[in-house]
Each structure stands twice: as structure tokens, then as C-alpha cells.
Amino acid sequence: MSLNDSFFVSEKLHEKKVTLPDGSEHILHFREVPAPVFIRFREQQNSADEAIRAAAVANLIAASLCEPDGKPAIKAEQAMKLNVAAAQALVTAVMEVNEFQGKKPSPSEAESGSSSS
């Protein structure tokens, strides 16, 4: 048995519009992150060490935010300096990019549990 591409993160970059509280809109690019990155993020969020918990969001942003050519757009150290509104907007975009990797089933497919892919 071999797994099809829907089991794996895509190499495709996702363009997202990120809006900050001041109303400014920014078109940014994000990559899907593999499961171990998300597992590490969740473990860091639950760490007893405050510094590790504080770095969790910055590490996730740095793993996903990229330039249009796919190169990393920010280092975790830089992401640690983001203001709260910017960090929240970026994490929201990261979660959106990674929540529904691949095709989202239509309502009828979701009800039947089948997919045409």
C-alpha cells in the first residue's frame, strides 16, 4: 500500500492576506508545516518552562512564514520581537494554511464519509 499526496505537506506556498488592527493589509506567503513541527509547537505550549512556552508561537511562525520564493521570511529570534497583534494575525494565517491541507470535502462527501479524490 502506498499513501497518496494528500497524506503529506504540500510544497505549494499559500498566499494569505494578513490584516493588522490598524487596518493595514499585507500579502504574505506561508508553507504547510509537517506534523513534527506542530507536535513540537504543542509540546512547547505545554512546557513547564516559561521561556519555552513564550517561544512556541515564534517558532511556529518562523517555520511557516516564507518569501514568495520559499525562503524563510523570518527567524524565530525576530518573531520573538513581534507585537501581540502581528503575532496573533500571523498565527491565525499559519493555522488556516495547515488546518485544511488538500481538498476540503463537500457537505455531501462529509456526510457519506467518501471522497472522489
Contacts in CASP RR format, 6 or more apart in sequence:
PFRMAT RR
TARGET T0000
AUTHOR 0000-0000-0000
METHOD contacts of the structure
MODEL  1
MSLNDSFFVSEKLHEKKVTLPDGSEHILHFREVPAPVFIRFREQQNSADE
AIRAAAVANLIAASLCEPDGKPAIKAEQAMKLNVAAAQALVTAVMEVNEF
QGKKPSPSEAESGSSSS
4 117 0 8 1.000
6 101 0 8 1.000
6 102 0 8 1.000
6 103 0 8 1.000
6 117 0 8 1.000
9 31 0 8 1.000
9 32 0 8 1.000
9 33 0 8 1.000
9 34 0 8 1.000
9 101 0 8 1.000
10 32 0 8 1.000
10 101 0 8 1.000
10 102 0 8 1.000
12 32 0 8 1.000
13 29 0 8 1.000
13 30 0 8 1.000
13 31 0 8 1.000
13 66 0 8 1.000
13 68 0 8 1.000
13 70 0 8 1.000
14 29 0 8 1.000
14 30 0 8 1.000
14 31 0 8 1.000
14 32 0 8 1.000
14 97 0 8 1.000
15 27 0 8 1.000
15 28 0 8 1.000
15 29 0 8 1.000
16 27 0 8 1.000
16 28 0 8 1.000
16 29 0 8 1.000
16 30 0 8 1.000
16 93 0 8 1.000
16 96 0 8 1.000
16 97 0 8 1.000
17 25 0 8 1.000
17 26 0 8 1.000
17 27 0 8 1.000
17 28 0 8 1.000
18 25 0 8 1.000
18 26 0 8 1.000
18 27 0 8 1.000
18 28 0 8 1.000
18 89 0 8 1.000
18 90 0 8 1.000
18 92 0 8 1.000
18 93 0 8 1.000
19 25 0 8 1.000
19 26 0 8 1.000
19 89 0 8 1.000
20 26 0 8 1.000
20 85 0 8 1.000
20 86 0 8 1.000
20 89 0 8 1.000
21 85 0 8 1.000
28 65 0 8 1.000
28 73 0 8 1.000
28 90 0 8 1.000
28 93 0 8 1.000
29 65 0 8 1.000
29 66 0 8 1.000
29 67 0 8 1.000
29 68 0 8 1.000
29 70 0 8 1.000
29 73 0 8 1.000
30 64 0 8 1.000
30 65 0 8 1.000
30 66 0 8 1.000
30 93 0 8 1.000
30 94 0 8 1.000
30 97 0 8 1.000
31 63 0 8 1.000
31 64 0 8 1.000
31 66 0 8 1.000
31 70 0 8 1.000
31 97 0 8 1.000
32 64 0 8 1.000
32 97 0 8 1.000
32 98 0 8 1.000
32 101 0 8 1.000
33 60 0 8 1.000
33 63 0 8 1.000
33 64 0 8 1.000
33 94 0 8 1.000
33 98 0 8 1.000
37 60 0 8 1.000
37 63 0 8 1.000
38 60 0 8 1.000
38 98 0 8 1.000
40 59 0 8 1.000
41 56 0 8 1.000
41 59 0 8 1.000
41 60 0 8 1.000
44 52 0 8 1.000
44 53 0 8 1.000
44 55 0 8 1.000
44 56 0 8 1.000
44 59 0 8 1.000
45 53 0 8 1.000
45 56 0 8 1.000
46 53 0 8 1.000
47 53 0 8 1.000
47 56 0 8 1.000
54 80 0 8 1.000
55 76 0 8 1.000
55 80 0 8 1.000
57 79 0 8 1.000
57 87 0 8 1.000
57 91 0 8 1.000
58 76 0 8 1.000
58 77 0 8 1.000
58 79 0 8 1.000
58 80 0 8 1.000
58 82 0 8 1.000
58 87 0 8 1.000
59 76 0 8 1.000
59 79 0 8 1.000
60 91 0 8 1.000
60 94 0 8 1.000
61 74 0 8 1.000
61 76 0 8 1.000
61 79 0 8 1.000
61 82 0 8 1.000
61 87 0 8 1.000
61 90 0 8 1.000
61 91 0 8 1.000
61 94 0 8 1.000
62 72 0 8 1.000
62 74 0 8 1.000
62 75 0 8 1.000
62 76 0 8 1.000
62 78 0 8 1.000
62 79 0 8 1.000
64 94 0 8 1.000
64 97 0 8 1.000
64 98 0 8 1.000
65 72 0 8 1.000
65 73 0 8 1.000
65 74 0 8 1.000
65 79 0 8 1.000
65 90 0 8 1.000
65 94 0 8 1.000
66 72 0 8 1.000
66 73 0 8 1.000
67 73 0 8 1.000
79 87 0 8 1.000
79 90 0 8 1.000
82 90 0 8 1.000
103 115 0 8 1.000
103 117 0 8 1.000
105 113 0 8 1.000
105 115 0 8 1.000
109 115 0 8 1.000
109 116 0 8 1.000
END
